[in-house]
Amino acid sequence: MDHANDISAPKHADNLGPQFEEILMHLGGNGRYQKYIVFLVLLPMCFASSIMASAWLFITSTPTDHWCRLPLDNLTSSIEKSLLPMDENETSKHAECRMFDLNYTEELEVQGGVLGLVDLVNSSRQRLPTIPCTDGWGFDRYPQSRSLASEFGLVCGKDFLTTLAFILPSLGSVIGIPFGGYLADRFGRKPTYFAALLFFVGVGTIASFIPTYVPFLAVVCIQNIASSPVYTLPYMIGVEILPPDSRSTFAVLLTVLYTMGGVVFTGLAYFVRDWRWLLFSSTSPFLLFSLYWFIMPESPRFLLQTGSYAKAEKWLRIVARVNRKDFGGATEGKFRQLTDAHARLAREDKEHRKPRASYFDFFRTPNMRRKILLLTYLACNVNVVYSGLSFYAPSLGSDPYLSFFLASLIEIPSSIFTQLTADRVGRRTTMVVCFAVTSIACFGTAFLPNNSSSSYAPLLILFMIAKMCITSAFTVQELVVHEICPTVLRGEGVALTNIVGYSISNFGPIIVSQRAHQTAFPMVVFGATSVIGILCALALPETLHMPLPETVAEVENSGKKADKRQI
């Protein structure tokens, strides 16, 4: 065969995109096989990862009320609170972290009982000195009968440990991202996913029985090393087995299932009020997903890139059979032509000692470098706003379950909006519009009265609008990363943007923790962050209807003229 004159033959050993997608379209494109895999395997996997991720928002929730325990027996919580000083900032509420400097046991005997002690406290309230709690704390059993904060006493100077318990596990996830990306590109998407799943479920189950705070937090950080591959690898396989026109629909379906996972988890959390059982029940059942090993395919693009031509051909024949297409004749000839050219060029690359693609290839050439930096910065913007709004949700009203349910439910219309726009007006325009509306909604909260009951409804409406739009931007941003990064570095590219994005997302809960001083402050910060997101999105190329790039050279040579105009 004369490869020099064959325009369909790949010019580089890694350049398989257009040729492979042509073969895929001959076998039905988004046919029955792809639908079976998406709906029966990949979407349930995403649903499971949502439930496992949602648990942490409730596990780290703070009880609605707490107070100093007194060294007296058989007191109801209402009487115990009446024997405490009043809050300095809220005169109708008891202090949460201070008690009177009294010998309560002795005074109980002197005053002749509880009623006499209550009268003494009420008559001397302004004169009695106060001290920090000495006998622990009592907790309101809502929203949880036993929470992380109540079991380990994470209040009154230790409340930052609750926020720390939310942040540190995500840092464990950041540590695991590069390992997941490397293993996925080296050993395959499928084995990496199942190794991560078994590790996450096993370590998470162990964590639910650890009795002390520091060892528990350390084990959970280790567990979350596997959290990123559990979510990103089913997404990656879906992108790599689907034709270009079906990828945004797949991304939207993933978002819908991820949303439904949060909605279903709200019901689980409502009935399972003990944080240990909540962690156990949201982790251990997904050990059953290991049975998907016998159904889930390896990425055919990965098989071709690594020279596993026989396995790739076997997969294509399965696709042809399920989609009721013929793999023989011209289609098989195209596949042979593709693999022969790839094998020949791979040998040439090896003879010339061409190094394997690595993270450094993202930064060797100007166009590739610029795109990966923009993608990374965009990931930072969307992650900090999304994580911040998610952490903000349970504190919106008096019922954290309802607030979290609504914040999860609003992501469904967000997915519909994404589906209607991303495949019509493009990825870039969709992100720009979503960031713009998010910023307007967030800035709007600054004009509402602070800590006023009348501001709850408009605050909830503005929050829901912001959450809906940032979810849409998040969905499209994830898709764009997969569509811009080349196949040889797709795992590393997703890992790189996730590492930085997830690291920065930890500022979201920290920003939200400042709402005690000004309710609208976190929302204003998220609004300003969204404005920067608009600029990042405008500087990226449009990827609608574009084939997946296979090499860094393809990415470097694509859209140079458009990129210069954007600059």
KETOR-509000 format. One record per residue (C-alpha): residue number from 1; residue in three letters; x, y, z. Coordinates in nm, 2 decimals. Example, Ala and Ser with C-alpha at 12.3 -4.5 7.8 and 13.67 -1.06 7.14 Angstrom:
2
PT pos code   east  north     up
PT   1  Ala   1.23  -0.45   0.78
PT   2  Ser   1.37  -0.11   0.71
END
This chain:
567
PT pos code   east  north     up
PT   1  Met   0.00   0.00   0.00
PT   2  Asp   0.13   0.34  -0.09
PT   3  His   0.09   0.54   0.23
PT   4  Ala   0.26   0.84   0.09
PT   5  Asn  -0.03   0.90  -0.15
PT   6  Asp  -0.31   0.79   0.09
PT   7  Ile  -0.47   1.10   0.23
PT   8  Ser  -0.67   0.90   0.49
PT   9  Ala  -0.36   0.75   0.65
PT  10  Pro  -0.25   0.91   0.97
PT  11  Lys   0.05   1.13   0.95
PT  12  His   0.17   1.05   1.30
PT  13  Ala   0.15   0.74   1.51
PT  14  Asp  -0.08   0.91   1.75
PT  15  Asn  -0.31   1.07   1.49
PT  16  Leu  -0.61   0.84   1.48
PT  17  Gly  -0.90   1.08   1.54
PT  18  Pro  -1.07   1.15   1.20
PT  19  Gln  -1.00   0.80   1.06
PT  20  Phe  -1.13   0.62   1.37
PT  21  Glu  -1.44   0.84   1.39
PT  22  Glu  -1.51   0.76   1.02
PT  23  Ile  -1.50   0.39   1.10
PT  24  Leu  -1.72   0.45   1.41
PT  25  Met  -1.98   0.63   1.19
PT  26  His  -1.98   0.34   0.95
PT  27  Leu  -2.07   0.12   1.24
PT  28  Gly  -2.37   0.32   1.35
PT  29  Gly  -2.22   0.62   1.53
PT  30  Asn  -2.43   0.66   1.84
PT  31  Gly  -2.60   0.33   1.79
PT  32  Arg  -2.76   0.07   2.01
PT  33  Tyr  -2.42  -0.05   2.16
PT  34  Gln  -2.33   0.31   2.26
PT  35  Lys  -2.67   0.36   2.41
PT  36  Tyr  -2.65   0.04   2.61
PT  37  Ile  -2.31   0.13   2.75
PT  38  Val  -2.41   0.49   2.83
PT  39  Phe  -2.74   0.41   3.00
PT  40  Leu  -2.66   0.08   3.16
PT  41  Val  -2.30   0.13   3.27
PT  42  Leu  -2.16   0.48   3.25
PT  43  Leu  -2.46   0.68   3.38
PT  44  Pro  -2.52   0.45   3.68
PT  45  Met  -2.15   0.49   3.76
PT  46  Cys  -2.19   0.87   3.76
PT  47  Phe  -2.50   0.83   3.98
PT  48  Ala  -2.30   0.63   4.23
PT  49  Ser  -2.01   0.89   4.24
PT  50  Ser  -2.27   1.16   4.31
PT  51  Ile  -2.41   0.98   4.61
PT  52  Met  -2.06   0.91   4.75
PT  53  Ala  -1.96   1.28   4.70
PT  54  Ser  -2.28   1.43   4.84
PT  55  Ala  -2.24   1.25   5.17
PT  56  Trp  -1.97   1.48   5.29
PT  57  Leu  -2.19   1.79   5.28
PT  58  Phe  -2.41   1.64   5.55
PT  59  Ile  -2.14   1.46   5.74
PT  60  Thr  -1.96   1.79   5.80
PT  61  Ser  -2.28   1.99   5.88
PT  62  Thr  -2.30   2.18   6.20
PT  63  Pro  -2.59   2.12   6.44
PT  64  Thr  -2.84   2.41   6.44
PT  65  Asp  -2.79   2.46   6.82
PT  66  His  -2.55   2.37   7.09
PT  67  Trp  -2.48   2.48   7.45
PT  68  Cys  -2.27   2.42   7.75
PT  69  Arg  -2.35   2.10   7.94
PT  70  Leu  -2.39   2.15   8.32
PT  71  Pro  -2.26   1.91   8.59
PT  72  Leu  -2.62   1.82   8.69
PT  73  Asp  -2.82   1.51   8.62
PT  74  Asn  -3.18   1.47   8.48
PT  75  Leu  -3.21   1.82   8.33
PT  76  Thr  -3.41   1.88   8.02
PT  77  Ser  -3.24   2.08   7.75
PT  78  Ser  -3.47   2.38   7.80
PT  79  Ile  -3.40   2.40   8.17
PT  80  Glu  -3.02   2.36   8.10
PT  81  Lys  -3.03   2.65   7.86
PT  82  Ser  -3.22   2.86   8.11
PT  83  Leu  -2.93   2.82   8.35
PT  84  Leu  -2.68   2.97   8.10
PT  85  Pro  -2.59   3.33   8.02
PT  86  Met  -2.75   3.51   7.72
PT  87  Asp  -2.57   3.55   7.39
PT  88  Glu  -2.40   3.89   7.37
PT  89  Asn  -2.52   3.95   7.01
PT  90  Glu  -2.87   3.80   7.04
PT  91  Thr  -3.03   3.87   7.38
PT  92  Ser  -3.32   3.63   7.33
PT  93  Lys  -3.08   3.33   7.28
PT  94  His  -2.86   3.15   7.52
PT  95  Ala  -2.48   3.16   7.49
PT  96  Glu  -2.34   2.86   7.30
PT  97  Cys  -1.99   2.86   7.43
PT  98  Arg  -2.00   3.01   7.78
PT  99  Met  -2.16   2.92   8.12
PT 100  Phe  -2.18   3.09   8.46
PT 101  Asp  -1.89   3.06   8.70
PT 102  Leu  -2.10   2.88   8.95
PT 103  Asn  -2.07   2.56   9.16
PT 104  Tyr  -2.40   2.43   9.01
PT 105  Thr  -2.41   2.12   9.23
PT 106  Glu  -2.36   2.31   9.55
PT 107  Glu  -2.61   2.59   9.45
PT 108  Leu  -2.87   2.33   9.36
PT 109  Glu  -2.87   2.20   9.72
PT 110  Val  -2.86   2.55   9.87
PT 111  Gln  -3.15   2.67   9.66
PT 112  Gly  -3.36   2.36   9.73
PT 113  Gly  -3.39   2.23   9.38
PT 114  Val  -3.39   2.32   9.01
PT 115  Leu  -3.66   2.59   9.03
PT 116  Gly  -3.47   2.77   9.30
PT 117  Leu  -3.15   2.75   9.10
PT 118  Val  -3.33   2.90   8.80
PT 119  Asp  -3.46   3.18   9.01
PT 120  Leu  -3.11   3.25   9.14
PT 121  Val  -2.97   3.27   8.79
PT 122  Asn  -3.25   3.49   8.66
PT 123  Ser  -3.21   3.74   8.95
PT 124  Ser  -2.83   3.75   8.93
PT 125  Arg  -2.78   3.70   8.55
PT 126  Gln  -2.62   4.05   8.49
PT 127  Arg  -2.37   4.01   8.79
PT 128  Leu  -2.26   3.65   8.75
PT 129  Pro  -1.92   3.60   8.59
PT 130  Thr  -1.89   3.36   8.29
PT 131  Ile  -1.64   3.10   8.18
PT 132  Pro  -1.59   2.87   7.88
PT 133  Cys  -1.77   2.54   7.88
PT 134  Thr  -1.61   2.29   8.12
PT 135  Asp  -1.83   1.98   8.09
PT 136  Gly  -1.87   1.95   7.71
PT 137  Trp  -2.17   2.05   7.50
PT 138  Gly  -2.53   1.96   7.44
PT 139  Phe  -2.65   1.95   7.08
PT 140  Asp  -2.97   1.99   6.90
PT 141  Arg  -3.04   1.66   6.73
PT 142  Tyr  -3.14   1.83   6.41
PT 143  Pro  -3.04   1.78   6.13
PT 144  Gln  -2.86   1.47   6.26
PT 145  Ser  -2.90   1.26   6.57
PT 146  Arg  -2.53   1.22   6.58
PT 147  Ser  -2.30   1.44   6.36
PT 148  Leu  -1.93   1.47   6.32
PT 149  Ala  -1.94   1.80   6.52
PT 150  Ser  -2.14   1.66   6.80
PT 151  Glu  -1.94   1.34   6.84
PT 152  Phe  -1.60   1.51   6.84
PT 153  Gly  -1.71   1.84   7.00
PT 154  Leu  -1.61   2.05   6.70
PT 155  Val  -1.76   2.38   6.83
PT 156  Cys  -1.65   2.68   7.04
PT 157  Gly  -1.31   2.75   6.90
PT 158  Lys  -1.29   2.41   6.73
PT 159  Asp  -1.56   2.48   6.47
PT 160  Phe  -1.29   2.53   6.21
PT 161  Leu  -1.22   2.16   6.24
PT 162  Thr  -1.56   2.10   6.07
PT 163  Thr  -1.46   2.31   5.77
PT 164  Leu  -1.12   2.14   5.78
PT 165  Ala  -1.29   1.80   5.76
PT 166  Phe  -1.46   1.92   5.44
PT 167  Ile  -1.14   2.07   5.29
PT 168  Leu  -0.87   1.81   5.36
PT 169  Pro  -1.05   1.51   5.19
PT 170  Ser  -1.07   1.72   4.87
PT 171  Leu  -0.69   1.77   4.90
PT 172  Gly  -0.66   1.39   4.91
PT 173  Ser  -0.86   1.40   4.58
PT 174  Val  -0.61   1.65   4.44
PT 175  Ile  -0.32   1.42   4.53
PT 176  Gly  -0.49   1.13   4.35
PT 177  Ile  -0.57   1.31   4.03
PT 178  Pro  -0.23   1.29   3.86
PT 179  Phe  -0.19   0.93   3.96
PT 180  Gly  -0.54   0.85   3.81
PT 181  Gly  -0.45   1.04   3.49
PT 182  Tyr  -0.11   0.87   3.46
PT 183  Leu  -0.25   0.52   3.52
PT 184  Ala  -0.54   0.57   3.28
PT 185  Asp  -0.31   0.67   3.00
PT 186  Arg  -0.06   0.40   3.08
PT 187  Phe  -0.26   0.10   3.18
PT 188  Gly  -0.61   0.18   3.05
PT 189  Arg  -0.93   0.35   3.16
PT 190  Lys  -1.10   0.04   3.27
PT 191  Pro  -0.85  -0.12   3.51
PT 192  Thr  -0.78   0.22   3.66
PT 193  Tyr  -1.15   0.28   3.73
PT 194  Phe  -1.21  -0.05   3.90
PT 195  Ala  -0.89  -0.03   4.11
PT 196  Ala  -1.00   0.32   4.22
PT 197  Leu  -1.36   0.20   4.29
PT 198  Leu  -1.25  -0.09   4.51
PT 199  Phe  -1.00   0.13   4.70
PT 200  Phe  -1.26   0.41   4.76
PT 201  Val  -1.53   0.18   4.88
PT 202  Gly  -1.30  -0.04   5.09
PT 203  Val  -1.13   0.25   5.27
PT 204  Gly  -1.45   0.44   5.31
PT 205  Thr  -1.62   0.15   5.48
PT 206  Ile  -1.33   0.12   5.72
PT 207  Ala  -1.34   0.50   5.79
PT 208  Ser  -1.70   0.48   5.91
PT 209  Phe  -1.59   0.27   6.21
PT 210  Ile  -1.29   0.48   6.32
PT 211  Pro  -1.36   0.62   6.67
PT 212  Thr  -1.13   0.93   6.69
PT 213  Tyr  -1.12   1.25   6.48
PT 214  Val  -0.75   1.27   6.36
PT 215  Pro  -0.72   0.91   6.24
PT 216  Phe  -1.06   0.93   6.08
PT 217  Leu  -0.97   1.24   5.89
PT 218  Ala  -0.64   1.09   5.78
PT 219  Val  -0.81   0.77   5.65
PT 220  Val  -1.07   0.98   5.47
PT 221  Cys  -0.80   1.18   5.30
PT 222  Ile  -0.64   0.85   5.18
PT 223  Gln  -0.98   0.73   5.06
PT 224  Asn  -1.03   1.04   4.85
PT 225  Ile  -0.71   0.97   4.65
PT 226  Ala  -0.94   0.74   4.45
PT 227  Ser  -1.24   0.98   4.42
PT 228  Ser  -1.14   1.16   4.10
PT 229  Pro  -1.09   0.85   3.88
PT 230  Val  -1.42   0.71   4.00
PT 231  Tyr  -1.60   1.01   3.84
PT 232  Thr  -1.37   1.11   3.55
PT 233  Leu  -1.30   0.78   3.39
PT 234  Pro  -1.66   0.68   3.30
PT 235  Tyr  -1.69   1.03   3.15
PT 236  Met  -1.37   0.98   2.95
PT 237  Ile  -1.47   0.64   2.81
PT 238  Gly  -1.81   0.79   2.71
PT 239  Val  -1.64   1.07   2.52
PT 240  Glu  -1.40   0.83   2.35
PT 241  Ile  -1.67   0.58   2.22
PT 242  Leu  -1.92   0.84   2.10
PT 243  Pro  -1.91   1.05   1.78
PT 244  Pro  -1.86   1.43   1.81
PT 245  Asp  -2.23   1.52   1.78
PT 246  Ser  -2.33   1.30   2.07
PT 247  Arg  -2.07   1.42   2.33
PT 248  Ser  -2.26   1.72   2.46
PT 249  Thr  -2.57   1.51   2.50
PT 250  Phe  -2.37   1.26   2.70
PT 251  Ala  -2.22   1.53   2.92
PT 252  Val  -2.57   1.66   2.99
PT 253  Leu  -2.70   1.31   3.07
PT 254  Leu  -2.41   1.27   3.31
PT 255  Thr  -2.51   1.60   3.48
PT 256  Val  -2.87   1.49   3.51
PT 257  Leu  -2.77   1.15   3.67
PT 258  Tyr  -2.52   1.33   3.90
PT 259  Thr  -2.80   1.56   4.00
PT 260  Met  -3.04   1.27   4.06
PT 261  Gly  -2.77   1.12   4.28
PT 262  Gly  -2.78   1.43   4.50
PT 263  Val  -3.16   1.43   4.51
PT 264  Val  -3.18   1.06   4.61
PT 265  Phe  -2.91   1.12   4.87
PT 266  Thr  -3.12   1.39   5.03
PT 267  Gly  -3.38   1.12   5.10
PT 268  Leu  -3.12   0.88   5.23
PT 269  Ala  -2.97   1.15   5.46
PT 270  Tyr  -3.32   1.24   5.59
PT 271  Phe  -3.38   0.89   5.71
PT 272  Val  -3.02   0.80   5.82
PT 273  Arg  -2.95   1.07   6.08
PT 274  Asp  -2.63   0.91   6.22
PT 275  Trp  -2.33   1.03   6.04
PT 276  Arg  -2.14   0.70   6.07
PT 277  Trp  -2.42   0.50   5.92
PT 278  Leu  -2.47   0.77   5.66
PT 279  Leu  -2.11   0.73   5.55
PT 280  Phe  -2.13   0.35   5.55
PT 281  Ser  -2.46   0.34   5.36
PT 282  Ser  -2.34   0.59   5.09
PT 283  Thr  -2.02   0.39   5.03
PT 284  Ser  -2.02   0.02   5.09
PT 285  Pro  -2.32  -0.08   4.86
PT 286  Phe  -2.13   0.04   4.56
PT 287  Leu  -1.89  -0.26   4.59
PT 288  Leu  -2.15  -0.43   4.37
PT 289  Phe  -2.04  -0.20   4.08
PT 290  Ser  -1.73  -0.42   4.06
PT 291  Leu  -1.96  -0.66   3.86
PT 292  Tyr  -1.95  -0.40   3.58
PT 293  Trp  -1.60  -0.53   3.50
PT 294  Phe  -1.76  -0.79   3.27
PT 295  Ile  -1.96  -0.52   3.07
PT 296  Met  -1.77  -0.20   3.07
PT 297  Pro  -1.54  -0.17   2.76
PT 298  Glu  -1.19  -0.04   2.75
PT 299  Ser  -1.15   0.28   2.55
PT 300  Pro  -1.10   0.18   2.18
PT 301  Arg  -0.88   0.49   2.13
PT 302  Phe  -0.66   0.38   2.41
PT 303  Leu  -0.63   0.03   2.26
PT 304  Leu  -0.53   0.17   1.92
PT 305  Gln  -0.28   0.42   2.07
PT 306  Thr  -0.11   0.14   2.26
PT 307  Gly  -0.10  -0.10   1.97
PT 308  Ser  -0.36  -0.34   2.10
PT 309  Tyr  -0.51  -0.38   1.75
PT 310  Ala  -0.67  -0.72   1.81
PT 311  Lys  -0.86  -0.60   2.11
PT 312  Ala  -0.97  -0.28   1.93
PT 313  Glu  -1.09  -0.50   1.64
PT 314  Lys  -1.28  -0.73   1.87
PT 315  Trp  -1.45  -0.42   2.02
PT 316  Leu  -1.54  -0.29   1.68
PT 317  Arg  -1.69  -0.63   1.58
PT 318  Ile  -1.90  -0.62   1.90
PT 319  Val  -2.02  -0.27   1.81
PT 320  Ala  -2.10  -0.38   1.45
PT 321  Arg  -2.30  -0.68   1.57
PT 322  Val  -2.51  -0.49   1.83
PT 323  Asn  -2.57  -0.20   1.60
PT 324  Arg  -2.65  -0.44   1.32
PT 325  Lys  -2.39  -0.31   1.09
PT 326  Asp  -2.13  -0.49   0.87
PT 327  Phe  -1.77  -0.47   0.98
PT 328  Gly  -1.64  -0.64   0.67
PT 329  Gly  -1.56  -0.50   0.33
PT 330  Ala  -1.47  -0.13   0.31
PT 331  Thr  -1.50  -0.08   0.69
PT 332  Glu  -1.26  -0.36   0.77
PT 333  Gly  -1.03  -0.24   0.50
PT 334  Lys  -1.02   0.11   0.65
PT 335  Phe  -0.94  -0.04   0.99
PT 336  Arg  -0.65  -0.25   0.85
PT 337  Gln  -0.52   0.06   0.67
PT 338  Leu  -0.54   0.26   0.98
PT 339  Thr  -0.36   0.00   1.20
PT 340  Asp  -0.09  -0.07   0.94
PT 341  Ala  -0.01   0.29   0.91
PT 342  His  -0.01   0.34   1.28
PT 343  Ala   0.22   0.04   1.34
PT 344  Arg   0.46   0.16   1.08
PT 345  Leu   0.48   0.51   1.21
PT 346  Ala   0.50   0.38   1.57
PT 347  Arg   0.81   0.18   1.46
PT 348  Glu   0.96   0.49   1.30
PT 349  Asp   0.89   0.69   1.62
PT 350  Lys   1.06   0.42   1.82
PT 351  Glu   1.36   0.41   1.58
PT 352  His   1.40   0.78   1.61
PT 353  Arg   1.35   0.74   1.99
PT 354  Lys   1.06   0.98   2.00
PT 355  Pro   0.98   1.03   2.37
PT 356  Arg   0.64   0.94   2.51
PT 357  Ala   0.40   1.23   2.55
PT 358  Ser   0.41   1.38   2.90
PT 359  Tyr   0.28   1.68   3.10
PT 360  Phe   0.57   1.89   2.97
PT 361  Asp   0.43   1.87   2.62
PT 362  Phe   0.14   2.09   2.73
PT 363  Phe   0.39   2.37   2.77
PT 364  Arg   0.65   2.32   2.49
PT 365  Thr   0.46   2.51   2.22
PT 366  Pro   0.28   2.84   2.25
PT 367  Asn  -0.07   2.76   2.13
PT 368  Met  -0.09   2.44   2.33
PT 369  Arg   0.05   2.61   2.64
PT 370  Arg  -0.20   2.90   2.61
PT 371  Lys  -0.49   2.66   2.57
PT 372  Ile  -0.40   2.44   2.87
PT 373  Leu  -0.34   2.75   3.09
PT 374  Leu  -0.68   2.89   2.99
PT 375  Leu  -0.85   2.55   3.06
PT 376  Thr  -0.68   2.54   3.40
PT 377  Tyr  -0.78   2.89   3.49
PT 378  Leu  -1.14   2.82   3.37
PT 379  Ala  -1.15   2.51   3.59
PT 380  Cys  -1.04   2.72   3.89
PT 381  Asn  -1.32   2.97   3.83
PT 382  Val  -1.60   2.71   3.78
PT 383  Asn  -1.48   2.49   4.06
PT 384  Val  -1.46   2.76   4.33
PT 385  Val  -1.80   2.90   4.25
PT 386  Tyr  -1.97   2.55   4.21
PT 387  Ser  -1.82   2.41   4.54
PT 388  Gly  -1.89   2.74   4.72
PT 389  Leu  -2.26   2.74   4.62
PT 390  Ser  -2.29   2.37   4.70
PT 391  Phe  -2.15   2.43   5.05
PT 392  Tyr  -2.37   2.74   5.09
PT 393  Ala  -2.69   2.55   5.01
PT 394  Pro  -2.77   2.38   5.34
PT 395  Ser  -2.75   2.71   5.53
PT 396  Leu  -3.00   2.89   5.31
PT 397  Gly  -3.30   2.82   5.54
PT 398  Ser  -3.41   2.65   5.85
PT 399  Asp  -3.43   2.31   5.68
PT 400  Pro  -3.10   2.20   5.53
PT 401  Tyr  -3.26   1.89   5.37
PT 402  Leu  -3.50   2.11   5.17
PT 403  Ser  -3.23   2.36   5.08
PT 404  Phe  -3.00   2.08   4.96
PT 405  Phe  -3.28   1.91   4.77
PT 406  Leu  -3.37   2.23   4.59
PT 407  Ala  -3.01   2.31   4.51
PT 408  Ser  -2.97   1.96   4.36
PT 409  Leu  -3.30   1.97   4.18
PT 410  Ile  -3.22   2.30   4.00
PT 411  Glu  -2.94   2.12   3.82
PT 412  Ile  -3.19   1.93   3.61
PT 413  Pro  -3.32   2.24   3.42
PT 414  Ser  -2.95   2.35   3.40
PT 415  Ser  -2.89   2.02   3.21
PT 416  Ile  -3.18   2.09   2.97
PT 417  Phe  -3.05   2.44   2.90
PT 418  Thr  -2.70   2.30   2.83
PT 419  Gln  -2.84   2.04   2.59
PT 420  Leu  -3.04   2.31   2.41
PT 421  Thr  -2.75   2.55   2.37
PT 422  Ala  -2.41   2.36   2.36
PT 423  Asp  -2.50   2.18   2.04
PT 424  Arg  -2.66   2.48   1.87
PT 425  Val  -2.48   2.80   1.97
PT 426  Gly  -2.16   2.63   2.07
PT 427  Arg  -1.96   2.55   2.39
PT 428  Arg  -1.80   2.89   2.43
PT 429  Thr  -2.12   3.10   2.40
PT 430  Thr  -2.30   2.87   2.64
PT 431  Met  -2.02   2.92   2.90
PT 432  Val  -2.01   3.30   2.85
PT 433  Val  -2.39   3.33   2.90
PT 434  Cys  -2.39   3.11   3.20
PT 435  Phe  -2.10   3.29   3.37
PT 436  Ala  -2.27   3.62   3.30
PT 437  Val  -2.61   3.52   3.45
PT 438  Thr  -2.43   3.37   3.75
PT 439  Ser  -2.24   3.69   3.82
PT 440  Ile  -2.56   3.90   3.79
PT 441  Ala  -2.75   3.67   4.03
PT 442  Cys  -2.47   3.67   4.28
PT 443  Phe  -2.42   4.04   4.27
PT 444  Gly  -2.80   4.08   4.32
PT 445  Thr  -2.78   3.93   4.67
PT 446  Ala  -2.58   4.24   4.79
PT 447  Phe  -2.89   4.45   4.76
PT 448  Leu  -3.10   4.23   5.00
PT 449  Pro  -3.14   4.31   5.37
PT 450  Asn  -2.88   4.12   5.59
PT 451  Asn  -3.02   3.85   5.81
PT 452  Ser  -3.38   3.95   5.74
PT 453  Ser  -3.66   3.70   5.71
PT 454  Ser  -3.81   3.90   5.42
PT 455  Ser  -3.49   3.85   5.22
PT 456  Tyr  -3.51   3.47   5.23
PT 457  Ala  -3.73   3.42   4.92
PT 458  Pro  -3.54   3.66   4.69
PT 459  Leu  -3.21   3.52   4.82
PT 460  Leu  -3.33   3.16   4.74
PT 461  Ile  -3.44   3.27   4.39
PT 462  Leu  -3.11   3.44   4.32
PT 463  Phe  -2.91   3.14   4.46
PT 464  Met  -3.11   2.90   4.25
PT 465  Ile  -3.04   3.10   3.93
PT 466  Ala  -2.67   3.12   4.01
PT 467  Lys  -2.65   2.74   4.09
PT 468  Met  -2.84   2.65   3.77
PT 469  Cys  -2.61   2.86   3.55
PT 470  Ile  -2.28   2.76   3.72
PT 471  Thr  -2.38   2.40   3.69
PT 472  Ser  -2.43   2.44   3.32
PT 473  Ala  -2.09   2.62   3.29
PT 474  Phe  -1.93   2.33   3.49
PT 475  Thr  -2.08   2.07   3.25
PT 476  Val  -1.96   2.25   2.94
PT 477  Gln  -1.62   2.32   3.09
PT 478  Glu  -1.56   1.95   3.16
PT 479  Leu  -1.66   1.87   2.80
PT 480  Val  -1.43   2.13   2.65
PT 481  Val  -1.13   2.00   2.84
PT 482  His  -1.19   1.65   2.69
PT 483  Glu  -1.24   1.80   2.34
PT 484  Ile  -0.93   2.03   2.34
PT 485  Cys  -0.67   1.79   2.50
PT 486  Pro  -0.52   1.53   2.26
PT 487  Thr  -0.58   1.16   2.31
PT 488  Val  -0.22   1.10   2.40
PT 489  Leu  -0.25   1.34   2.69
PT 490  Arg  -0.62   1.34   2.76
PT 491  Gly  -0.59   1.17   3.09
PT 492  Glu  -0.31   1.40   3.20
PT 493  Gly  -0.50   1.71   3.07
PT 494  Val  -0.81   1.62   3.26
PT 495  Ala  -0.59   1.54   3.56
PT 496  Leu  -0.40   1.87   3.54
PT 497  Thr  -0.71   2.09   3.52
PT 498  Asn  -0.87   1.89   3.80
PT 499  Ile  -0.57   1.91   4.02
PT 500  Val  -0.56   2.29   4.01
PT 501  Gly  -0.94   2.34   3.99
PT 502  Tyr  -1.01   2.11   4.29
PT 503  Ser  -0.73   2.27   4.49
PT 504  Ile  -0.87   2.61   4.44
PT 505  Ser  -1.23   2.49   4.50
PT 506  Asn  -1.13   2.46   4.87
PT 507  Phe  -1.15   2.83   4.89
PT 508  Gly  -1.53   2.80   4.82
PT 509  Pro  -1.62   2.67   5.17
PT 510  Ile  -1.37   2.91   5.33
PT 511  Ile  -1.54   3.20   5.15
PT 512  Val  -1.88   3.07   5.26
PT 513  Ser  -1.77   3.05   5.62
PT 514  Gln  -1.75   3.44   5.62
PT 515  Arg  -2.13   3.46   5.57
PT 516  Ala  -2.17   3.49   5.95
PT 517  His  -2.05   3.85   5.92
PT 518  Gln  -2.23   3.94   5.60
PT 519  Thr  -2.48   3.70   5.43
PT 520  Ala  -2.42   3.83   5.08
PT 521  Phe  -2.03   3.85   5.10
PT 522  Pro  -1.97   3.50   4.96
PT 523  Met  -2.22   3.55   4.68
PT 524  Val  -2.05   3.88   4.58
PT 525  Val  -1.71   3.70   4.57
PT 526  Phe  -1.86   3.43   4.35
PT 527  Gly  -2.01   3.69   4.12
PT 528  Ala  -1.67   3.85   4.07
PT 529  Thr  -1.51   3.51   4.00
PT 530  Ser  -1.77   3.45   3.74
PT 531  Val  -1.68   3.77   3.56
PT 532  Ile  -1.33   3.64   3.52
PT 533  Gly  -1.47   3.31   3.39
PT 534  Ile  -1.63   3.50   3.11
PT 535  Leu  -1.29   3.63   2.99
PT 536  Cys  -1.14   3.28   3.00
PT 537  Ala  -1.43   3.13   2.80
PT 538  Leu  -1.40   3.40   2.53
PT 539  Ala  -1.03   3.32   2.48
PT 540  Leu  -1.09   2.95   2.41
PT 541  Pro  -1.16   2.81   2.07
PT 542  Glu  -1.50   2.67   1.97
PT 543  Thr  -1.50   2.28   1.97
PT 544  Leu  -1.86   2.22   1.84
PT 545  His  -1.86   1.95   1.57
PT 546  Met  -1.48   1.92   1.58
PT 547  Pro  -1.31   1.58   1.59
PT 548  Leu  -1.11   1.49   1.90
PT 549  Pro  -0.74   1.58   1.85
PT 550  Glu  -0.50   1.29   1.88
PT 551  Thr  -0.17   1.47   1.91
PT 552  Val  -0.02   1.78   2.06
PT 553  Ala   0.07   1.89   1.70
PT 554  Glu  -0.29   1.89   1.60
PT 555  Val  -0.38   2.11   1.90
PT 556  Glu  -0.09   2.34   1.83
PT 557  Asn  -0.19   2.39   1.46
PT 558  Ser  -0.56   2.43   1.52
PT 559  Gly  -0.73   2.77   1.54
PT 560  Lys  -0.41   2.98   1.54
PT 561  Lys  -0.57   3.26   1.34
PT 562  Ala  -0.88   3.26   1.55
PT 563  Asp  -0.66   3.26   1.87
PT 564  Lys  -0.47   3.56   1.75
PT 565  Arg  -0.79   3.76   1.70
PT 566  Gln  -0.91   3.66   2.04
PT 567  Ile  -0.59   3.78   2.20
END
